[in-house]
């Protein structure tokens, strides 16, 4: 007889994270709630309770669920990564609560602040190949075992930690670009996932292809970024244009550029009337850096980018970032890895540590027109 959950519905400590891992592992395996419940010897309602974090399964049930998902009980239900307290020596002044990288250097622990330009990756990024002069051929060094994600949210770089920690030589490659270009690359099969953001209220209007699954990544506010005092605050887009402030813009196809264009259209203005409209920055952090350096006076970027540089910020809209994945490839090793990372605690903790980010949607199925429980045929599962 299938095991049934007790009547209690109160949240269980640590169960929400385990439930999220179970749900995403089920999605990656191509199973519906009913199919996994049958394999675990529980009712579908009981499995829904586990995924919701309001019921903890018995050990025999946990073992059967792990076997059905080709994983282990520890990977599904163990507590999240542990942390420990250390005495560190900062290489530079760091504000309390500031994000840092910590490393063991000889006989001490050293911390490096992640703020301003140091929130990005300075220096040359490591290559693993060279492109030949003609023919589109290249020389590869190493395995090329990488998860390739396109999009403009600078927090996408945070995927590198949990992806690398998954083992098997996996790494993250992130191609910074606007939402439109990210979707084009996904459609052409040139990236594993495309990060797209849009105003929260426009989710139902996205109308993505039925073959695309959209999983939540994060939310933030987007708006005007400008130089902090003693520079005068910017009260609106119209105020910035009227004062002939120097703009820095995002590339065509970027959501920030579309937001500026909508604001200008509402004011009866064109880009030709905006000083610096054609000056482009390749991402939110680079745009904020241009404003912080004095190269420009104002632009549109995310609030976390403005906070990273201590800039003034005027919100214009609340945005939602989703990772778009090809539904028929959800059972591949690459996307199974990405689903596991989205369901884990490390990414959520990283996002929540960044001022301005809301990680409550991380891992949620936000596909506007597709039921979240649609199953992938089991025969297409790829066993590890």
N, C-alpha and C positions, 0 to 999 in steps of 0.2 A: 504493500500500500504506500502511495506517495506520501512523503513527510509534509506536514502542514505547519505554517508558522503560528506562533502564539498570537493572542489578540493584541499585545502591546504594540504601539506604533511610535513610541518615543525614540528619537535618534540615539544610536549607540556610539560611544566614544571610538573614534578611528574607523568606524564602519563606512562612513561616506566615501572616503578615499578608496577603501577596498571594493566597495560597490561600483565605483566609477571604473576601477581597473577591470572588474569582472565584466561590466557592460561593454567596454571597448574591446576586451579580448573576445567576447562573444561575437561582436560585429566583425572583427578581423577574421574569425573562424568561419563566418558565413552562416551562423545559426540564429534562428528566431528564439524568443524566450521560451516558447513551447518545446522546441527541439532540445534546448539545453536542459530544461526542467525534466524532460523525460530521461535524458542521459544521467542526470543527477539523482533521480528517484524522488523528486519533489514536485509539488504543484507549481503551475505557472505563477500563481499569486505569491507563493513562497519565494520563488526566484526573483520576482519583482521586488519583494521586500528586501532581499539581499542587495540588489542593485540600488535600491533607494537608501540603504544604510540603516534600515529599521529592524533587521533580523540577521543574526549571525548563524550560519549553518553549522551542523554538527561535523565532527571530524570525518566520519564516513561520507557524508554528503560533499564536503569540501574536497575530499580525495577523488570522488567520482567527477565532480565539476572540473577539477584540474586535469584529469585524464581526458575528458571530452574535449578540452581546449588545448591539449598537447602542451601543458605547462606544469608547474608545481604549485603546491599549496602555499609555499612561502611567497612565490612571485605574485600570487593572487591576493592573499590575505594577510601577509606579514606586515608589521608596522613599517612606516616610512623610514627613510634614511635617518640615522641618528647623527646628532651634532655634538660637539664638545667645546668647552670653554678653553681658551688659550691666552697666554700673555704674548702680545705681539709688539713689534717695533715698527711704527709707521714710517714709511720713507718720506712722507710729506704730511702736513696738517690735514686731518680728516674730521669732518663734523660727526658728532654722535649719531649713530644710526645710519651712517653713510655706508654704501656698498663698497666692498673691497675684494681684492684677490689676495689670498694668503698663501705663502710659500715657505718651505723650510730652507733657510740659507745657512749652511754650516751648522752652528750651534744655537740658532735662534729662529723663531717664527717672525716673518716680515709681512706687513700688509701694504698693499698698493691701492690708493683710492680710485674708484671708478666714478669720475665726475668731469664735466666739461669735455674737452677733446679726449681725455683719457677714458671716457665711457665708450669710445670707439676703439678700434685696434690700430694704433699708430705703427708705422714701419711697413716693411714689405710682407705681404701675406705669403705663406709657403706655397709653392707650386708643386704639382705632381706630374708635370708633363710640359712638352713644347710643341707648338703647332708649326708644321713645316710651311715653307713659303707658298706652296701651291698644292692643289688637289684635295684640300681639306683633311690631310692626314696629320697625325700627331704622334709623338713618342710619349708613352706613359711610363712614369716611374711608380712602382708600387702596384697596389691592387685596384685602385679606383673605386673602392667599396664605400660609396658615399650616398647620403640622402640629399638630394638637390631641391631646394625650396626657393621660390621667387616671390618677391613682395617688398614693400617699402617700410614695414614696421620694424624699427631697429631692435625690438625685443625678439625678433625671429632668431637673432644670434644666440639667444639663451637656450635654444634647442640643442646646441653643440654639446653642452655638458651631459645631459641624460642620454643623448644619442651615443656619445663616446663611451659612457659608462655601461651601455648595453653589451659591450664586448664584441667579439667576432670581427674586430677591425673596422667597425663602422665609424664614419665621421660625418659631419654636416658641411655642406657647401650652400651658401646663401647668396643669391643673386639679387641685389637691391634694384628694384624698379617699381614703377607705378602699377596700380591695380589692373589697368587695361592690358599692359604688356605682360603681366604675370598670367592673366587668363589666356592670352594668345599663346604663350609658351606651353601652358597646360594642354590647350587644344591641339597643339602640334606634337604633343608627347615629348617635349624637351625638358620638362621638370617633373618631379614626383608630386609636388603640391604647389598651389598658387595661393598666396595670402591676399585677400581682397578686403577692403574696408569701405563702409558706407554708413550713412546716418541710420541710427537704430530703428527709427520709424519706417524705413524703406525696405525692411527685410522681405516683406511679402511682395514687393515690386521687383525683386531681383530677377526672377524668372530664369534661373539658370537651367541648363540642359538637364533632362531627367537622368542622364548618365553621370551626373556630378553629385557627390556627397559634400556637404558643407559642415565642417565641425568648428565650433567656437574656439577662438584663441584668446581674445581679450577685448575689453572696452576701454575707451578713453575719451576725453574731450578734444576737439580740434578747433583752432581759432587763430586769432592774430597773435603773433609773437613780436615783441618790440624791445628796444633798449630800455633797461631799468633806469630808475632815477639816478642822476638828476635830469635825465631826458624826460620830456613831457609824456605822460601816458597817452596812448592812442584809444580814442573812444569808440571808433567804428571804422569800417572800410571807407566810408565817405569822408571821415575825418582825415584818414591817412592820405587819401587822394587829394583832398582839398589843400592839405599842407605841403603837397608835392614831396612827400617822403619817398626815399629810394626803396623800391620793392625788390625782393628776390622771390622768384616763382618756382613752382615745380614743373616738370616736363609734361607735355601733352599726354593725356590718358591717366594722369595721377588724380586721385580723388581730391587732394588739396587744391589743385588747379581748377577742377570743376567747381569746387566750393567758391573759389574766388570769382570765377566767371558768372556763377549764379548771382552772387552779391552785386557784381558790376551791372549785370543785366537788369536787376531790380532797381538799380539807381539810374538806368538809362545811359550807362557809360560803356566804353569799349576799352580793350587792352591798350590801344594806341594812346589813350588819355592817361595811362598809368606809367609813371616814371619807373623804369626797371622791369616792366612786365615781361620782357623777353630774356631777362637774366635768370638762368635756371640753376637749381641745385638738385642733386641726384637723390636726396632723401631728407627725412625730417631732421635728423641730427646735423647734416651738413647745412641745411637751411638755417637752423638755429645758430650754428657756428658762424655763418656769414653775418648774421645780425649781431652776434656777440662781439665779433671782431671789428665791427664798424664799417665793413664793406657794404652793408645794406642797413636800412633802418627798420624795415618791417617785412613780414611775410606770413604765410599760413602754414602751420605745422601742428603737431600734437602737443598737448600739455606736458607729457613727460619729457619731451625734447626741450621745451622752454624751461622746465624746472631743472634739467641737467645743467643748463648754462646760467641759471639765475636770472632769466629774462622776464619781462612783463608778459602777461597773457590775458587775452580777452576771449572767452569761449564763444563760439558761433554755433556749434552743434555737438551732439554726443555721437561718437562713432563706434562701430562694432567691426572687429576684424575676424574673418573666418578663413580656415584653411580648406580650399577646394581640392577634392581628390576624385580621381576617376573611379566610379563605383565598381566597374568590372575588374578593377585591379586591387581591390581592397584585400584580397587574399594573398598578395605578393609579399615576400619578405620585407621589402622597403616600406610598404604602407602598414604592415603589421607592426613594424618597429615604431613608426610614427604614431600609430594608435596607442601603443603601449606607453610611449613617452607622454602623450596627452593625458593618459589616465593615471600617470604617476604623480607623486607629490613633489618631486624636485622642481619641475617646471612651474607648478603653481606657486611654490614658495619663492622662486626667483621673481615671478611676475608681481606677487604681492609685496615684495621688498622694494620695487621700483615705484617711487612717488608718481601718482597720476594714473596708474593702471588698476583696472578692475578685472580680476581673474575668475569671477564667478561663472562665466560662460565657457571656460576652458574644457574641451572635451564634449560639450553638448552638441547634439545633432540640430543644426540650425538650417537645414535644407528647407527652403520655403514651400516646396510643393511635393515633397517626397516623404512618405511615412518612415519614421525612424526605425521601424522593426522589420523592414523588408529584408528577407534572407538572401544570401548568396548561395547558389547551389553547393551542397557539401562536397560533391565530387571534384570541385575545383580547388579545394583546400590544398595548400602546399605544406606537407609535413616538414618539421625541422629535422 
